[in-house]
Amino acid sequence: MSSLLRTRSLCNFLVPRNVFQASKASYKKFGPPPKLIVKGFPDQNKLKPVLKVPILGAGQKVPKMMRQRRDMRGCEEIHTKFIHQQYGIVALWGGELKFGHFEMMRNTINRKLDMNRVFAIWRVDPPWKSVASKGVGAKMGKGKGGIDHWVTPVKANRVIIECGGTLEFEEVKKVLEEVAHNLPFPARAMNQVMMDQVDNEAELIRQENTNPYTWEWCLKNNIMNCQYYASPYDIEWSHQGPKFR
């Protein structure tokens, strides 16, 4: 009996009371997180290259166009809103875009923005208007000179580039301001909130204006013979105000 008790006590001493079980490490492969799909995303996020010279039809002669400064004068009345209602660059004054300006905008945006999260689209046409010029030292006469380059006329308030995606305006503002600074005319990087604010301020001024004698009314009614001093462009675009002539 004593030997049996001695054996049980020895077995109780050999069996550990608190057993610590270590956790086993295993390899788990998780798939990529789901991408946030923005409605209206184009098929290609990057800005596409534009043609330096427009493609003409078979047998079509290359046109030599007039300067037509009226293509840059006045205010844009169609392409003044964002399609995707996010961010973009808006022209503050009229001017002409050359092929080098298109390449500058495309390279700056495609290289300095994360195209996995952002997209950019053109809102202006490729160069379509020919500009003729004669060589240095050429004599006057003998007809119009040859075509030197092609440009795209832009009016004030025209949306040039539009960006969007899954990022904030502060992330793209610096790049858009750099592009706007290098354009041949004043431009501004804006978002949809800023566009709405400008429209609301203009509407508020129009509603609270108590002066019945507007710029358009005075010109069209020839007050104090003002049409004698005004240009035809002032009368044509009088509904846009004296700023856009």
Helices and strands as residue ranges (DSSP letters): H 2-14, G 69-71, E 87-91, E 95-97, H 99-112, E 118-122, E 129-133, E 146-154, E 159-165, H 169-181, E 187-191, H 192-208, H 215-220, G 223-228, H 232-236, G 238-240
